[in-house]
């Protein structure tokens, strides 16, 4: 299917989503992958993960007029070698997504609502966040997906090592909708607190959450 969604936000960030319906060979034709990265991708045993990596490249080709070179810092944070645009990337088995901005730091994360979030509930949520969960199983899955994606998006935005998701990233109570806003606090190890406003959308049993600035 290719490009599924592309939208520019009020803060000038741009979100682009690619739906993976192509075969691996079709994605290879659509993506420009440097030889060193292609060698790395070829060693991935999972076809799904190989397709996700190729779909990211195909999406970059779709979004940027000029060829861009994707690389990663030592901590895993992606950056474009030949472009000043800031970027954050996320992918699932069915979709890949990126968010870009010329100046602001940012983070994005996406998950399928059908994922098993048992470990997230036990390890990544604070006691207060667990108390805020709905009693309905279906809504809990959506809430957990949003909690996790919000924390992952902030984690990517902060680009710090060894972050305790339960203690250092606190997400305020929210009621899941088709799209909406969330508020969260990142607590630095020295006790300093930073407040963040996040936005999210839900589609095709997936949630997509991002933070800019």
MARVEXNU-813527 format. One record per residue (C-alpha): x, y, z. Coordinates in steps of 0.02 Angstrom, whole numbers. Layout:
BEGIN
{X: X Y: Y Z: Z}
...
***
This chain:
BEGIN
{X: 0 Y: 0 Z: 0}
{X: 142 Y: 119 Z: 38}
{X: 107 Y: 291 Z: 112}
{X: -41 Y: 275 Z: 231}
{X: -40 Y: 445 Z: 317}
{X: 55 Y: 607 Z: 304}
{X: 11 Y: 760 Z: 406}
{X: 92 Y: 921 Z: 461}
{X: 57 Y: 974 Z: 641}
{X: 29 Y: 1149 Z: 705}
{X: 205 Y: 1151 Z: 778}
{X: 274 Y: 1115 Z: 602}
{X: 321 Y: 935 Z: 640}
{X: 272 Y: 809 Z: 507}
{X: 211 Y: 633 Z: 536}
{X: 217 Y: 500 Z: 400}
{X: 153 Y: 321 Z: 411}
{X: 184 Y: 178 Z: 289}
{X: 74 Y: 23 Z: 285}
{X: 176 Y: -133 Z: 246}
{X: 82 Y: -234 Z: 115}
{X: 227 Y: -261 Z: -4}
{X: 336 Y: -414 Z: -21}
{X: 517 Y: -404 Z: 32}
{X: 572 Y: -394 Z: -150}
{X: 448 Y: -253 Z: -184}
{X: 515 Y: -156 Z: -34}
{X: 691 Y: -180 Z: -97}
{X: 640 Y: -97 Z: -260}
{X: 561 Y: 48 Z: -167}
{X: 704 Y: 81 Z: -45}
{X: 880 Y: 148 Z: -66}
{X: 985 Y: 53 Z: 59}
{X: 1173 Y: 81 Z: 77}
{X: 1273 Y: -79 Z: 53}
{X: 1334 Y: -86 Z: 234}
{X: 1157 Y: -73 Z: 301}
{X: 1093 Y: -196 Z: 171}
{X: 1222 Y: -321 Z: 234}
{X: 1159 Y: -292 Z: 411}
{X: 977 Y: -314 Z: 359}
{X: 1016 Y: -474 Z: 266}
{X: 1079 Y: -552 Z: 428}
{X: 910 Y: -525 Z: 514}
{X: 825 Y: -694 Z: 526}
{X: 647 Y: -628 Z: 541}
{X: 569 Y: -583 Z: 374}
{X: 449 Y: -466 Z: 464}
{X: 592 Y: -368 Z: 542}
{X: 684 Y: -359 Z: 376}
{X: 527 Y: -290 Z: 294}
{X: 506 Y: -162 Z: 433}
{X: 684 Y: -98 Z: 407}
{X: 658 Y: -89 Z: 219}
{X: 491 Y: -2 Z: 240}
{X: 576 Y: 134 Z: 344}
{X: 693 Y: 164 Z: 198}
{X: 549 Y: 164 Z: 74}
{X: 458 Y: 292 Z: 182}
{X: 611 Y: 404 Z: 189}
{X: 622 Y: 397 Z: 0}
{X: 439 Y: 449 Z: -9}
{X: 453 Y: 593 Z: 114}
{X: 619 Y: 673 Z: 66}
{X: 648 Y: 745 Z: -106}
{X: 835 Y: 716 Z: -95}
{X: 917 Y: 553 Z: -43}
{X: 949 Y: 549 Z: 144}
{X: 1071 Y: 442 Z: 240}
{X: 1003 Y: 366 Z: 400}
{X: 1123 Y: 329 Z: 541}
{X: 1115 Y: 301 Z: 730}
{X: 1205 Y: 372 Z: 879}
{X: 1288 Y: 252 Z: 1002}
{X: 1130 Y: 254 Z: 1107}
{X: 1025 Y: 200 Z: 958}
{X: 945 Y: 369 Z: 922}
{X: 924 Y: 392 Z: 734}
{X: 987 Y: 543 Z: 638}
{X: 1006 Y: 596 Z: 457}
{X: 1188 Y: 617 Z: 408}
{X: 1160 Y: 740 Z: 266}
{X: 1009 Y: 835 Z: 332}
{X: 980 Y: 950 Z: 482}
{X: 803 Y: 882 Z: 507}
{X: 775 Y: 793 Z: 673}
{X: 692 Y: 623 Z: 659}
{X: 616 Y: 487 Z: 766}
{X: 562 Y: 316 Z: 701}
{X: 446 Y: 176 Z: 755}
{X: 382 Y: 17 Z: 675}
{X: 269 Y: -132 Z: 702}
{X: 234 Y: -285 Z: 596}
{X: 106 Y: -190 Z: 492}
{X: 162 Y: -8 Z: 496}
{X: 316 Y: 104 Z: 506}
{X: 307 Y: 287 Z: 555}
{X: 423 Y: 436 Z: 568}
{X: 409 Y: 610 Z: 640}
{X: 521 Y: 752 Z: 584}
{X: 553 Y: 932 Z: 634}
{X: 683 Y: 1057 Z: 578}
{X: 730 Y: 1112 Z: 754}
{X: 638 Y: 1028 Z: 897}
{X: 687 Y: 867 Z: 986}
{X: 552 Y: 736 Z: 969}
{X: 500 Y: 557 Z: 996}
{X: 370 Y: 440 Z: 922}
{X: 310 Y: 265 Z: 961}
{X: 177 Y: 147 Z: 894}
{X: 106 Y: -19 Z: 952}
{X: -30 Y: -141 Z: 906}
{X: -169 Y: -147 Z: 1034}
{X: -167 Y: -337 Z: 1014}
{X: 8 Y: -351 Z: 1089}
{X: 26 Y: -436 Z: 1259}
{X: 57 Y: -292 Z: 1380}
{X: 70 Y: -398 Z: 1539}
{X: 253 Y: -356 Z: 1565}
{X: 220 Y: -171 Z: 1530}
{X: 86 Y: -167 Z: 1663}
{X: 197 Y: -246 Z: 1793}
{X: 364 Y: -162 Z: 1756}
{X: 335 Y: 2 Z: 1664}
{X: 186 Y: 76 Z: 1758}
{X: 186 Y: 158 Z: 1928}
{X: 63 Y: 103 Z: 2062}
{X: -41 Y: 259 Z: 2027}
{X: -46 Y: 223 Z: 1840}
{X: -101 Y: 44 Z: 1871}
{X: -239 Y: 108 Z: 1985}
{X: -301 Y: 220 Z: 1843}
{X: -330 Y: 74 Z: 1724}
{X: -508 Y: 37 Z: 1670}
{X: -597 Y: -123 Z: 1724}
{X: -642 Y: -170 Z: 1545}
{X: -514 Y: -287 Z: 1466}
{X: -526 Y: -208 Z: 1292}
{X: -503 Y: -33 Z: 1360}
{X: -359 Y: -90 Z: 1469}
{X: -266 Y: -152 Z: 1314}
{X: -288 Y: 17 Z: 1231}
{X: -238 Y: 110 Z: 1389}
{X: -83 Y: 3 Z: 1412}
{X: -34 Y: 30 Z: 1230}
{X: -50 Y: 218 Z: 1253}
{X: 44 Y: 218 Z: 1418}
{X: 186 Y: 118 Z: 1342}
{X: 196 Y: 221 Z: 1182}
{X: 192 Y: 384 Z: 1281}
{X: 336 Y: 326 Z: 1390}
{X: 434 Y: 260 Z: 1241}
{X: 408 Y: 424 Z: 1146}
{X: 473 Y: 524 Z: 1294}
{X: 618 Y: 402 Z: 1316}
{X: 666 Y: 429 Z: 1134}
{X: 646 Y: 618 Z: 1154}
{X: 759 Y: 622 Z: 1308}
{X: 891 Y: 505 Z: 1235}
{X: 956 Y: 450 Z: 1405}
{X: 1020 Y: 280 Z: 1461}
{X: 950 Y: 173 Z: 1601}
{X: 783 Y: 261 Z: 1623}
{X: 662 Y: 184 Z: 1748}
{X: 497 Y: 194 Z: 1653}
{X: 390 Y: 167 Z: 1809}
{X: 477 Y: 294 Z: 1918}
{X: 548 Y: 425 Z: 1798}
{X: 409 Y: 440 Z: 1668}
{X: 241 Y: 480 Z: 1746}
{X: 88 Y: 490 Z: 1631}
{X: -66 Y: 579 Z: 1697}
{X: -235 Y: 494 Z: 1692}
{X: -325 Y: 503 Z: 1524}
{X: -478 Y: 432 Z: 1437}
{X: -433 Y: 346 Z: 1272}
{X: -514 Y: 419 Z: 1117}
{X: -485 Y: 403 Z: 930}
{X: -362 Y: 546 Z: 949}
{X: -314 Y: 659 Z: 1091}
{X: -182 Y: 731 Z: 1206}
{X: -86 Y: 665 Z: 1355}
{X: 22 Y: 747 Z: 1486}
{X: 176 Y: 671 Z: 1564}
{X: 323 Y: 713 Z: 1676}
{X: 501 Y: 657 Z: 1655}
{X: 594 Y: 652 Z: 1822}
{X: 782 Y: 667 Z: 1804}
{X: 894 Y: 569 Z: 1921}
{X: 935 Y: 730 Z: 2014}
{X: 750 Y: 760 Z: 2045}
{X: 724 Y: 894 Z: 1914}
{X: 556 Y: 875 Z: 1827}
{X: 511 Y: 914 Z: 1646}
{X: 331 Y: 924 Z: 1586}
{X: 279 Y: 862 Z: 1414}
{X: 121 Y: 871 Z: 1309}
{X: 96 Y: 722 Z: 1195}
{X: -29 Y: 686 Z: 1058}
{X: -95 Y: 522 Z: 993}
{X: -206 Y: 441 Z: 862}
{X: -280 Y: 267 Z: 850}
{X: -306 Y: 172 Z: 688}
{X: -324 Y: -9 Z: 631}
{X: -301 Y: -72 Z: 810}
{X: -139 Y: 26 Z: 828}
{X: -95 Y: 177 Z: 933}
{X: 31 Y: 309 Z: 881}
{X: 98 Y: 433 Z: 1010}
{X: 220 Y: 576 Z: 985}
{X: 302 Y: 718 Z: 1079}
{X: 384 Y: 873 Z: 1006}
{X: 490 Y: 1000 Z: 1099}
***
